[in-house]
Amino acid sequence: MNLQAQNSSDGETQGFPWWLAVLVAIAIAIAIAIAVNDLYVQVFETVIHGLWVTIGVTLTAFVLASAMGLGIALMALSGSKWAQQTARFYTEIIRGVPILVLLFYIAFVGAPALTEAINVLATPLIKAGVMDPLLVRDISLMWRAILALTIGYSAFISEVFRAGIMSVDKGQIEAAKSLGLSRFQRFRLVVLPQAIRVILPPLGNDFVAMVKDSSLVSVLGVQDITQLGKVYASGSFRFFETYSIVAYVYLILTVGLSLGLRRLEKRLRRNQMR
């Protein structure tokens, strides 16, 4: 009996998120330190202006990457050998290139090539005076960064979707086909509701990772959290204070997102068990 009680007590102890309690205590202590120190307040007020840029870049790139990744996953699972090989070629190439290198490539190679291609296709309109030639500077650095994150993460997200779709029992798909459901209806009503259980955890991890990787857009001068911190630190030489605040803001974002996604997973799991 005592052994059972001890095991039960140990299970309850292990079940309590002590790491989260310690993390919240540290976050509160840092928040108090920021509030009572004028220097930290000034750094925080400067850095926080880039928060919406970071959120906007991440959300836009993630939505586009998810849509693109789903399309690539469906190509990989299609009956066409050409589509399968094209999807495989894309994912292997993109996953082998670091995000930072891809960012530079899209910004300084891809954007000029894109503008040149658009100008060639729109030559009749340009000659007729309907539109002006597109210049490289017309494509903002922020959109170049979003495009780079979209392309980079679409390859990883496509593998997440592919694994989730393949996890669905083929017998259920065949049963839905025998009921006369179209391919789209089978995907929407049978495949996707079951695949989402497998897709959601790694997809959430990719979203959190993109929040962190969005800091790379600062190398293009995009005014996100990291860039504003870098500019402030370069002018004030307060590197410790500045980057401590930058790290603190990113930790609040990523840990908060991780906890929210974990709670969403548990809620979906409970709903599916009912």
QUIVEN-V979048 format. One record per run of one state. SS is the DSSP state (A for helix, B for strand, O for the rest). FROM is the first residue (numbers start at 1). TO is the last residue. If there is no record, write none. Layout:
ss: <SS;SS>
from: <FROM;FROM>
to: <TO;TO>
This chain:
ss: <O;A;O;A;O;A;O;A;O;A;O;A;O;A;O;A;O;A;O;A;O;A;O;A;O>
from: <1;2;16;18;37;38;77;81;96;99;122;123;128;136;139;141;167;170;179;183;221;225;237;239;274>
to: <1;15;17;36;37;76;80;95;98;121;122;127;135;138;140;166;169;178;182;220;224;236;238;273;274>
